[in-house]
Amino acid sequence: MRVVIAEDSVLLREGLTRLLTDRGHEVVAGVGDGEALVKTVDELAADGRLPDVVVADVRMPPTHTDEGVRAAVRLRAAHPRLGVLVLSQYVEEQYATELLAGSSHGVGYLLKDRVAEVREFVDAVVRVAEGGTALDPEVVAQLLGRSRKQDVLAALTPREGEVLALMAEGRTNSAIAAQLVVSHGAVEKHVSNIFLKLGLSQSDADHRRVLAVLTYLRS
């Protein structure tokens, strides 16, 4: 199979490349951030050389938050036949939920610890490349164990979750914008989306921020 690896740690990227090439697979590209991943796959696809699968870290430069999973979601939308396997240091339910929100065809979410189990890791990459699913047992356990309120919060994107968490700390939109290094307008858009997804209507205008925070704290 033909693989593209996206991992900002050069050492881990080279290690993954060696694991796969030693077992007869072709790593056609290795990149260190989400934008480079999207650009590389798009260029390969334009040349009629779409890879079978992408292996990507969830957190990559420049902010090390959700660049990898966002790139994965974009690639799945643009190239439905492309398998996508993301690696994460910890179980991050929002990222897993976002990745699995569409079709589960050719998708995987594994903890990085699984890479040490070489045979299982390579089998997972192959399974995803062939259109199957590879979910870490810890991911499955946490997703199945969520409460109903957590299911509501799972509708939020990772960035919206970060904004809500900062709201719960009592920060203003301006303070949130400074913390996340984004524009004030971007924060306002995220806050509006949070209210919408939590079902807080305009009639609750004076209290929506408090209600949103209460939903977060009770989850």
Secondary structure, DSSP 8 states (H G I E B T S, - for coil): -EEEEE-S-HHHHHHHHHHHHTTT-EEEEEESSHHHHHHHHHHHHHTT---SEEEEESS-TTTTSSHHHHHHHHHHHH-TT-EEEEEESS--HHHHHHHHSS--TTEEEEEGGGGGSHHHHHHHHHHHHTT-EEE-HHHHHHHHT--HHHHHHTTS-HHHHHHHHHHHTT--HHHHHHHHT--HHHHHHHHHHHHHHTT--GGGTTTHHHHHHHHHHH-
